Amino acid sequence: MKKLLLCLVVMLPAYWLHAQITDAEKQLKSHADDSVAGWKKGGLINLSATQTSLTNWASGGQSSMAVSGLLNLFAHNKMDKGLWENFLDLGYGSLKQGKRDWWKTDDKIDFTSKFGYNTTKNMYIAGLLNFKTQFADGYNYPNDSIRISRFMSPGYLLGAIGLDYIPGENFTLFFAPIAGKFTFVTDDSLSAEGAFGVDPGENVYAEFGSYIRAFFKIDLMENITFQTKLDLFSNYLHNPQNIDVSWETLLTMKVNKFFSATLTTHLIYDDDIVISIDKNEDGIIEEAGPRVQFKEVLAIGISYKF
């Protein structure tokens, strides 16, 4: 019994010391992983399709088919004092209903590159470049003879210099008191109409102002991730109180490694974009002016995260 007690007295401090060293090693390794320099890359691919077929269906309706795709990529390079972040978001969706041609339901090209130099804890002096446009022509459905948008009509290029607050990987807040925003309308017919804020006959509309971008991401549950991005721009030279808003959200719900559901929303308000309203659908425009735009896409299909 005395030998057993002696062994315990000798072994317990040794076990406690080993546990403390192991915990310290884990913390040191975790800290090293968080601060390690180099490239970090990843992304999300989602493909979905829905199909409805009706034959002699007494309740009515139309056969339809819809397909959509979503691609989110990122590549970050962490240096000694610098941080270079790159994001690419692509999306496209199309719908065919009855005997009608395919109608576009989603179309997005969005690229952002941001470089920051660390000055104090979590704070960077940073420059940001953002480019947005679309892949294909858009029409005033159900009238598919009137084209209202196409590649680079509109196209948006924004450059900004300011401060970037990054307390962790899941939240960033970028504020730029110096920002330039350029709207491109390369299609001559849309340019002649003065679409998307350009002067009639011009292809570029330039604005100078301030810019804010906020990004937040959280794992709500084990297989449910939510992220949101808010962009605000104020034009110093024309109606600075009318702030341009772009607010996007992405909710990802994974069923297993390859199947998931995604819900995306996009709210836009741009004081320079005139929205025409035909209340009676008789071809006569009753109202025209800037309005809140909103898009929501729910997709269920094959998903792969890497």
Secondary structure, DSSP 8 states (H G I E B T S, - for coil): -HHHHHHHHHHHHHHHHHHHHHHHHHHHHHHHHHH--EEEEEEEEEEEEEEE--SS-TT----EEEEEEEEEEEEEEE-SSEEEEEEEEEEEEEEEETTS--EEEEEEEEEEEEEEEEEETTEEEEEEEEEEE-SS-EEETTEEEEEEEBTTBTEEEEEEEEEEEEEETTEEEEEEEEEEEEEE---HHHHHTTGGG--TT-SEEEEEEEEEEEEEEEEEETTEEEEEEEEEEEETTS-TTS-EEEEEEEEEEESSSSEEEEEEEEEEE-TT--EEE-TTSSS---EEE---EEEEEEEEEEEEE-
